[in-house]
Amino acid sequence: MKHRKYLWRLPSGRVEKNETPLQAAKRELQEEAGLRAKKLKLFHIRGSGQTLDWKLYSYIATDLFPASKKGDEDEDIKIVPTSIKKAFKMVVNGEIKKENMAYLIMKLYFSQTS
């Protein structure tokens, strides 16, 4: 039997019908992390590629507080609060492998240190 290995991920998901990207970000934060934010700020928009016609929106959530975790109960998610400094080191060391997530961490890290 293989050992299950967790992947480092940020809360994410798709925008549902009749939902704005901001509403989707709020919903996914609550579903996947059991958190709500007093403030969400658009941080980055990326096109998905030449053949797909959608955009990926990334938000910075601040002033977090616990909320009921509902909607993704079937997902095996472990919440690990991590500072941006530590996350940046994890990108550099190759512990975070997902390129889009690594890019967002690096962008946030450098925006805070410059």
DSSP file (Angstrom, degrees, kcal/mol; ACC not computed):
  #  RESIDUE AA STRUCTURE BP1 BP2  ACC     N-H-->O    O-->H-N    N-H-->O    O-->H-N    TCO  KAPPA ALPHA  PHI   PSI    X-CA   Y-CA   Z-CA
    1    1 A M              0   0    0      0, 0.0     2,-0.1     0, 0.0     0, 0.0   0.000 360.0 360.0 360.0 132.0    0.0    0.0    0.0
    2    2 A K        -     0   0    0      1,-0.1     2,-0.4     3,-0.0     0, 0.0  -0.454 360.0-114.6 -76.3 149.1    1.3    3.4   -1.0
    3    3 A H        -     0   0    0     -2,-0.1     2,-0.3     1,-0.0    -1,-0.1  -0.697  31.9-120.4 -79.7 133.4    1.6    6.2    1.6
    4    4 A R        -     0   0    0     -2,-0.4     2,-0.5     1,-0.0    -1,-0.0  -0.580  27.9-155.0 -73.0 135.1   -0.7    9.0    0.8
    5    5 A K        -     0   0    0     -2,-0.3     2,-0.2     0, 0.0    -1,-0.0  -0.952   7.7-135.1-116.3 128.0    1.2   12.2    0.3
    6    6 A Y        -     0   0    0     -2,-0.5     2,-0.4    71,-0.0    71,-0.1  -0.525  15.2-143.2 -77.6 147.1   -0.3   15.6    0.8
    7    7 A L        -     0   0    0     -2,-0.2     2,-0.5    89,-0.0    89,-0.1  -0.891  19.3-116.8-108.1 141.7    0.2   18.3   -1.7
    8    8 A W        +     0   0    0     -2,-0.4     2,-0.3    87,-0.3    90,-0.3  -0.683  50.3 161.1 -76.9 123.0    0.7   22.0   -0.7
    9    9 A R        -     0   0    0     -2,-0.5     3,-0.0    87,-0.1    87,-0.0  -0.966  37.3-130.5-141.2 155.1   -2.2   23.9   -2.3
   10   10 A L        -     0   0    0     -2,-0.3    91,-0.0     1,-0.1     2,-0.0  -0.761  50.7 -84.4 -96.3 152.6   -4.0   27.2   -1.8
   11   11 A P        +     0   0    0      0, 0.0     2,-0.3     0, 0.0    18,-0.1  -0.364  69.4 155.7 -55.6 133.2   -7.8   27.1   -1.6
   12   12 A S        +     0   0    0     16,-0.2     2,-0.3    46,-0.0    46,-0.0  -0.975  11.5 137.1-156.2 165.8   -9.1   27.1   -5.2
   13   13 A G        -     0   0    0     -2,-0.3     2,-0.2     2,-0.0    15,-0.0  -0.972  46.6 -66.7 170.6-175.6  -12.0   26.2   -7.3
   14   14 A R        -     0   0    0     -2,-0.3     2,-0.6    42,-0.1    14,-0.1  -0.583  43.1-107.1 -99.2 160.2  -14.2   27.3  -10.2
   15   15 A V        -     0   0    0     -2,-0.2     3,-0.1     4,-0.0     2,-0.1  -0.745  39.5-139.5 -82.6 122.1  -16.6   30.1  -10.5
   16   16 A E    >   -     0   0    0     -2,-0.6     3,-1.4     4,-0.2     8,-0.1  -0.336  35.4 -73.5 -78.7 164.1  -20.1   28.6  -10.5
   17   17 A K  T 3  S+     0   0    0      1,-0.3    -1,-0.2    -2,-0.1     3,-0.1  -0.306 121.4  13.6 -57.1 138.0  -23.0   29.8  -12.7
   18   18 A N  T 3  S+     0   0    0      1,-0.2     2,-0.4    -3,-0.1    -1,-0.3   0.763 105.7 115.2  64.3  28.5  -24.3   33.2  -11.5
   19   19 A E    <   -     0   0    0     -3,-1.4    -1,-0.2    -4,-0.0    -4,-0.0  -0.972  60.0-135.2-127.2 141.3  -21.3   33.7   -9.2
   20   20 A T     >  -     0   0    0     -2,-0.4     4,-2.4    -3,-0.1    -4,-0.2  -0.515  30.5-108.9 -85.9 162.1  -18.6   36.4   -9.4
   21   21 A P  H  > S+     0   0    0      0, 0.0     4,-2.3     0, 0.0     5,-0.1   0.887 121.6  52.6 -56.8 -38.1  -14.9   35.5   -9.0
   22   22 A L  H  > S+     0   0    0      2,-0.2     4,-2.2     1,-0.2     5,-0.2   0.919 108.8  48.5 -64.6 -43.7  -15.0   37.3   -5.6
   23   23 A Q  H  > S+     0   0    0      1,-0.2     4,-2.4     2,-0.2    -1,-0.2   0.896 111.4  51.0 -62.5 -39.6  -18.0   35.2   -4.5
   24   24 A A  H  X S+     0   0    0     -4,-2.4     4,-2.9     2,-0.2     5,-0.2   0.904 108.3  51.9 -64.3 -41.0  -16.2   32.0   -5.6
   25   25 A A  H  X S+     0   0    0     -4,-2.3     4,-2.2     2,-0.2    -2,-0.2   0.917 111.0  47.5 -61.8 -43.5  -13.1   33.0   -3.7
   26   26 A K  H  X S+     0   0    0     -4,-2.2     4,-1.8     2,-0.2    -2,-0.2   0.926 114.0  47.5 -62.3 -45.1  -15.1   33.5   -0.5
   27   27 A R  H  X S+     0   0    0     -4,-2.4     4,-3.0     1,-0.2    -2,-0.2   0.927 112.5  47.9 -63.6 -46.2  -17.0   30.2   -1.0
   28   28 A E  H  X S+     0   0    0     -4,-2.9     4,-2.8     1,-0.2     5,-0.5   0.877 108.5  54.8 -65.1 -38.0  -13.8   28.2   -1.7
   29   29 A L  H  X S+     0   0    0     -4,-2.2     4,-1.7    -5,-0.2     6,-1.3   0.911 114.1  41.5 -60.5 -42.1  -12.0   29.7    1.4
   30   30 A Q  H  X S+     0   0    0     -4,-1.8     4,-1.2     4,-0.2    -2,-0.2   0.924 117.3  46.7 -72.2 -43.8  -14.9   28.6    3.6
   31   31 A E  H  < S+     0   0    0     -4,-3.0    41,-0.4    38,-0.2    -2,-0.2   0.911 124.6  29.3 -64.7 -43.1  -15.3   25.2    2.0
   32   32 A E  H  < S+     0   0    0     -4,-2.8    -3,-0.2    -5,-0.2    -1,-0.2   0.784 135.6  22.9 -93.3 -28.9  -11.7   24.2    1.9
   33   33 A A  H  < S-     0   0    0     -4,-1.7    -3,-0.2    -5,-0.5    -2,-0.2   0.546  91.1-125.3-115.8 -10.3  -10.2   26.0    4.9
   34   34 A G  S  < S+     0   0    0     -4,-1.2    33,-2.6    -5,-0.5     2,-0.3   0.866  72.0 119.6  66.2  34.7  -13.1   26.7    7.2
   35   35 A L  E     -A   66   0A   0     -6,-1.3     2,-0.3    31,-0.3    -1,-0.3  -0.910  47.9-161.1-130.9 155.9  -12.3   30.4    7.2
   36   36 A R  E     -A   65   0A   0     29,-2.5    29,-2.3    -2,-0.3     2,-0.4  -0.903  16.6-141.0-126.3 161.2  -13.9   33.7    6.2
   37   37 A A  E     -A   64   0A   0     -2,-0.3    27,-0.2    27,-0.2    26,-0.2  -0.967  14.0-148.6-126.3 139.7  -12.0   36.9    5.6
   38   38 A K  E    S+     0   0A   0     25,-1.5     2,-0.4    24,-0.9    25,-0.2   0.785  93.6  27.4 -71.3 -25.9  -13.0   40.4    6.5
   39   39 A K  E     -A   62   0A   0     23,-1.6    23,-2.7    -3,-0.1     2,-0.4  -0.993  60.6-177.0-141.8 131.8  -11.1   41.6    3.4
   40   40 A L  E     -A   61   0A   0     -2,-0.4     2,-0.4    21,-0.2    21,-0.2  -0.998  11.7-169.7-124.2 129.0  -10.4   40.0    0.1
   41   41 A K  E     -A   60   0A   0     19,-2.3    19,-2.8    -2,-0.4     2,-0.2  -0.967  29.1-114.0-122.1 131.2   -8.2   41.9   -2.5
   42   42 A L  E     +A   59   0A   0     -2,-0.4    17,-0.3    17,-0.2     3,-0.1  -0.447  39.7 170.6 -61.7 128.1   -7.7   40.9   -6.1
   43   43 A F  E     +     0   0A   0     15,-3.4     2,-0.3     1,-0.4    16,-0.2   0.744  55.7   1.3-111.7 -36.9   -4.0   40.0   -6.4
   44   44 A H  E     -A   58   0A   0     14,-1.7    14,-2.8     2,-0.0     2,-0.4  -0.984  47.8-161.1-159.6 140.4   -3.5   38.4   -9.8
   45   45 A I  E     -A   57   0A   0     -2,-0.3     2,-0.4    12,-0.2    12,-0.2  -0.997  16.6-177.7-124.7 131.7   -5.4   37.5  -12.9
   46   46 A R  E     -A   56   0A   0     10,-2.4    10,-3.3    -2,-0.4     2,-0.1  -0.994  24.8-127.8-131.0 133.8   -4.0   35.0  -15.4
   47   47 A G  E     -A   55   0A   0     -2,-0.4     8,-0.2     8,-0.2     3,-0.1  -0.467  22.0-130.5 -70.9 151.9   -5.4   33.8  -18.7
   48   48 A S        -     0   0    0      6,-1.9     2,-0.3     1,-0.3     3,-0.1   0.662  58.4 -78.9 -84.4 -15.5   -5.6   30.0  -18.9
   49   49 A G        -     0   0    0      3,-0.3    -1,-0.3     5,-0.2     5,-0.2  -0.886  51.2 -63.4 144.7-175.4   -3.9   29.6  -22.3
   50   50 A Q  S    S+     0   0    0     -2,-0.3    -1,-0.1     1,-0.2    -2,-0.0   0.801 126.1  38.7 -78.3 -29.4   -4.4   29.9  -26.0
   51   51 A T  S    S+     0   0    0     -3,-0.1     2,-0.4     2,-0.0    -1,-0.2   0.613 106.9  68.0 -99.9 -13.1   -7.0   27.1  -26.4
   52   52 A L        -     0   0    0      2,-0.1     2,-0.6     1,-0.0    -3,-0.3  -0.855  66.9-148.4-110.0 144.5   -9.1   27.7  -23.3
   53   53 A D        +     0   0    0     -2,-0.4     2,-0.3    -5,-0.1    -3,-0.1  -0.568  59.0  90.2-114.2  68.2  -11.2   30.8  -22.7
   54   54 A W        -     0   0    0     -2,-0.6    -6,-1.9    -5,-0.2     2,-0.3  -0.974  59.5-130.1-150.4 166.1  -11.2   31.4  -19.0
   55   55 A K  E     -A   47   0A   0     -2,-0.3     2,-0.5    -8,-0.2    -8,-0.2  -0.858  11.0-135.7-118.8 152.6   -9.3   33.4  -16.4
   56   56 A L  E     -A   46   0A   0    -10,-3.3   -10,-2.4    -2,-0.3     2,-0.4  -0.944  21.7-160.4-107.8 122.4   -7.7   32.4  -13.1
   57   57 A Y  E     -A   45   0A   0     -2,-0.5     2,-0.4   -12,-0.2   -12,-0.2  -0.870   3.8-165.4-106.8 134.0   -8.3   34.9  -10.3
   58   58 A S  E     -A   44   0A   0    -14,-2.8   -15,-3.4    -2,-0.4   -14,-1.7  -0.975   6.7-169.9-121.8 134.1   -6.2   35.0   -7.2
   59   59 A Y  E     -A   42   0A   0     -2,-0.4     2,-0.6   -17,-0.3   -17,-0.2  -0.875  21.0-133.4-121.0 151.7   -7.1   37.0   -4.0
   60   60 A I  E     -A   41   0A   0    -19,-2.8   -19,-2.3    -2,-0.3     2,-0.5  -0.936  23.7-156.9-101.6 122.1   -5.3   37.9   -0.8
   61   61 A A  E     +A   40   0A   0     -2,-0.6     2,-0.3   -21,-0.2   -21,-0.2  -0.873  16.3 176.9-102.5 129.0   -7.5   37.2    2.2
   62   62 A T  E     +A   39   0A   0    -23,-2.7   -23,-1.6    -2,-0.5   -24,-0.9  -0.848  54.1  34.1-129.1 166.5   -6.8   39.1    5.4
   63   63 A D  E    S-     0   0A   0     -2,-0.3   -25,-1.5   -26,-0.2    -1,-0.2   0.967  81.2-166.0  53.0  58.4   -8.3   39.4    8.8
   64   64 A L  E     +A   37   0A   0    -27,-0.2   -27,-0.2    -3,-0.2    -1,-0.1  -0.396  14.6 178.8 -76.3 149.4   -9.3   35.7    8.8
   65   65 A F  E     -A   36   0A   0    -29,-2.3   -29,-2.5    -2,-0.1     0, 0.0  -0.987  35.6 -89.0-147.5 152.3  -11.7   34.1   11.2
   66   66 A P  E     +A   35   0A   0      0, 0.0     2,-0.3     0, 0.0   -31,-0.3  -0.251  44.7 173.9 -63.9 145.6  -13.2   30.6   11.6
   67   67 A A        -     0   0    0    -33,-2.6     2,-0.1   -37,-0.1   -31,-0.0  -0.958  44.3 -77.9-143.7 159.7  -16.3   29.7    9.8
   68   68 A S        -     0   0    0     -2,-0.3     2,-0.9     1,-0.1   -34,-0.2  -0.389  44.1-131.0 -61.9 134.2  -18.2   26.4    9.4
   69   69 A K        +     0   0    0    -35,-0.2     2,-0.4   -36,-0.1   -38,-0.2  -0.778  45.2 155.7 -90.1 106.6  -16.5   24.2    6.9
   70   70 A K        +     0   0    0     -2,-0.9   -36,-0.1   -40,-0.1   -38,-0.0  -0.985  41.0  36.1-136.8 145.3  -19.2   23.1    4.6
   71   71 A G  S    S+     0   0    0     -2,-0.4     3,-0.2   -39,-0.0   -40,-0.1  -0.035 107.6  55.7 111.8 -31.8  -19.4   21.9    1.0
   72   72 A D    >   +     0   0    0    -41,-0.4     3,-1.8     1,-0.1     5,-0.1  -0.145  58.1 134.0-124.1  37.6  -16.1   19.9    0.6
   73   73 A E  T 3   +     0   0    0      1,-0.3    -1,-0.1     3,-0.1     4,-0.1   0.773  69.6  60.8 -60.4 -26.1  -16.5   17.4    3.5
   74   74 A D  T 3  S+     0   0    0     -3,-0.2     2,-0.3     2,-0.1    -1,-0.3   0.625  86.4  91.3 -79.0 -11.6  -15.4   14.6    1.2
   75   75 A E  S <  S-     0   0    0     -3,-1.8     2,-1.3     1,-0.1    -3,-0.1  -0.676  77.8-132.6 -85.9 137.5  -12.0   16.1    0.5
   76   76 A D        +     0   0    0     -2,-0.3     2,-0.5     2,-0.0    -2,-0.1  -0.718  42.8 166.3 -89.2  90.5   -9.2   15.1    2.8
   77   77 A I        -     0   0    0     -2,-1.3     2,-0.5    -5,-0.1    -2,-0.0  -0.915  23.8-166.1-115.1 131.1   -7.8   18.6    3.5
   78   78 A K        -     0   0    0     -2,-0.5     2,-0.5     2,-0.0    -2,-0.0  -0.975  18.0-140.3-114.7 123.2   -5.3   19.4    6.3
   79   79 A I        +     0   0    0     -2,-0.5   -46,-0.0   -46,-0.1    -2,-0.0  -0.711  21.3 179.6 -86.4 126.3   -4.9   23.1    7.1
   80   80 A V        -     0   0    0     -2,-0.5     2,-0.1     2,-0.0    -2,-0.0  -0.859  22.1-142.1-128.6  95.8   -1.4   24.2    7.8
   81   81 A P        +     0   0    0      0, 0.0     2,-0.4     0, 0.0    -2,-0.0  -0.376  29.5 179.7 -58.3 129.7   -1.0   27.9    8.5
   82   82 A T        -     0   0    0     -2,-0.1    -2,-0.0     4,-0.0     2,-0.0  -0.998  26.0-124.4-140.1 130.8    2.3   29.0    6.9
   83   83 A S     >  -     0   0    0     -2,-0.4     4,-2.6     1,-0.1     5,-0.2  -0.318  26.8-117.8 -68.7 157.3    4.0   32.4    6.7
   84   84 A I  H  > S+     0   0    0      1,-0.2     4,-2.4     2,-0.2     5,-0.2   0.856 116.0  56.3 -64.9 -33.6    4.8   33.8    3.3
   85   85 A K  H  > S+     0   0    0      2,-0.2     4,-1.9     1,-0.2    -1,-0.2   0.933 110.8  42.8 -63.2 -45.5    8.5   33.7    4.3
   86   86 A K  H  > S+     0   0    0      2,-0.2     4,-2.1     1,-0.2    -2,-0.2   0.908 113.0  52.7 -67.2 -41.1    8.3   30.0    5.0
   87   87 A A  H  X S+     0   0    0     -4,-2.6     4,-1.9     1,-0.2    -2,-0.2   0.894 107.5  52.7 -61.6 -39.0    6.2   29.3    1.9
   88   88 A F  H  X S+     0   0    0     -4,-2.4     4,-2.4     1,-0.2    -1,-0.2   0.924 108.6  49.4 -61.4 -44.2    8.8   31.1   -0.2
   89   89 A K  H  X S+     0   0    0     -4,-1.9     4,-2.4     1,-0.2    -1,-0.2   0.872 108.4  54.2 -61.8 -36.3   11.6   28.9    1.2
   90   90 A M  H  <>S+     0   0    0     -4,-2.1     5,-2.1     2,-0.2     6,-1.4   0.858 108.0  49.6 -67.1 -34.9    9.4   25.9    0.4
   91   91 A V  H ><5S+     0   0    0     -4,-1.9     3,-1.2     4,-0.2    -2,-0.2   0.950 112.1  47.4 -64.5 -49.2    9.2   27.0   -3.2
   92   92 A V  H 3<5S+     0   0    0     -4,-2.4    -2,-0.2     1,-0.3    -1,-0.2   0.873 112.9  49.1 -60.6 -38.8   12.9   27.5   -3.4
   93   93 A N  T 3<5S-     0   0    0     -4,-2.4    -1,-0.3    -5,-0.2    -2,-0.2   0.494 115.5-114.9 -81.2  -3.2   13.6   24.1   -1.8
   94   94 A G  T < 5S+     0   0    0     -3,-1.2    -3,-0.2    -4,-0.4    -2,-0.1   0.595  82.4 121.7  81.8  10.6   11.1   22.4   -4.2
   95   95 A E  S   <S+     0   0    0     -5,-2.1     2,-0.7    -6,-0.2   -87,-0.3   0.816  71.7  55.7 -74.6 -29.8    8.6   21.4   -1.6
   96   96 A I        +     0   0    0     -6,-1.4    -2,-0.2    -9,-0.1    -1,-0.2  -0.923  66.9 169.0-103.1 114.7    5.9   23.3   -3.4
   97   97 A K        +     0   0    0     -2,-0.7     2,-0.5   -89,-0.2    -1,-0.1   0.675  39.1 104.2-104.0 -21.8    5.8   22.0   -6.9
   98   98 A K     >  -     0   0    0    -90,-0.3     4,-2.6     1,-0.2     5,-0.2  -0.519  62.2-148.8 -69.5 117.2    2.7   23.4   -8.5
   99   99 A E  H  > S+     0   0    0     -2,-0.5     4,-2.7     1,-0.2     5,-0.2   0.875  91.3  49.4 -60.3 -44.6    4.0   26.2  -10.8
  100  100 A N  H  > S+     0   0    0      1,-0.2     4,-2.2     2,-0.2    -1,-0.2   0.914 114.2  46.3 -63.3 -41.4    1.1   28.6  -10.6
  101  101 A M  H  > S+     0   0    0      2,-0.2     4,-2.3     1,-0.2    -2,-0.2   0.914 112.1  51.0 -66.3 -42.3    1.1   28.4   -6.8
  102  102 A A  H  X S+     0   0    0     -4,-2.6     4,-2.5     1,-0.2    -2,-0.2   0.909 109.8  50.8 -60.8 -42.5    4.8   28.8   -6.6
  103  103 A Y  H  X S+     0   0    0     -4,-2.7     4,-2.9    -5,-0.2    -1,-0.2   0.928 110.0  48.9 -61.3 -45.6    4.6   31.9   -8.8
  104  104 A L  H  X S+     0   0    0     -4,-2.2     4,-2.5     2,-0.2    -1,-0.2   0.892 111.5  49.6 -63.3 -39.6    1.9   33.5   -6.7
  105  105 A I  H  X S+     0   0    0     -4,-2.3     4,-2.8     2,-0.2    -1,-0.2   0.924 113.0  46.7 -64.0 -44.2    3.9   32.8   -3.5
  106  106 A M  H  X S+     0   0    0     -4,-2.5     4,-2.8     2,-0.2     5,-0.2   0.914 111.9  50.7 -65.0 -42.2    7.0   34.4   -5.1
  107  107 A K  H  X S+     0   0    0     -4,-2.9     4,-1.8     2,-0.2    -2,-0.2   0.925 114.2  44.1 -61.3 -44.8    5.0   37.4   -6.4
  108  108 A L  H  X S+     0   0    0     -4,-2.5     4,-1.5     2,-0.2    -2,-0.2   0.930 113.1  51.7 -66.4 -44.5    3.5   38.0   -2.9
  109  109 A Y  H >X S+     0   0    0     -4,-2.8     4,-1.2     1,-0.2     3,-0.5   0.945 113.6  43.1 -57.1 -50.5    6.9   37.5   -1.2
  110  110 A F  H 3X S+     0   0    0     -4,-2.8     4,-1.0     1,-0.2    -1,-0.2   0.811 109.2  57.6 -70.2 -28.4    8.7   40.0   -3.4
  111  111 A S  H 3< S+     0   0    0     -4,-1.8    -1,-0.2    -5,-0.2    -2,-0.2   0.797 110.8  44.9 -69.7 -25.7    5.8   42.5   -3.2
  112  112 A Q  H << S+     0   0    0     -4,-1.5    -2,-0.2    -3,-0.5    -1,-0.2   0.688 115.3  46.0 -88.5 -19.9    6.2   42.5    0.6
  113  113 A T  H  <        0   0    0     -4,-1.2    -2,-0.2    -5,-0.2    -1,-0.1   0.517 360.0 360.0-101.6  -6.1   10.0   42.7    0.6
  114  114 A S     <        0   0    0     -4,-1.0    -1,-0.2    -5,-0.1    -2,-0.1   0.476 360.0 360.0 -96.9 360.0   10.6   45.5   -2.0
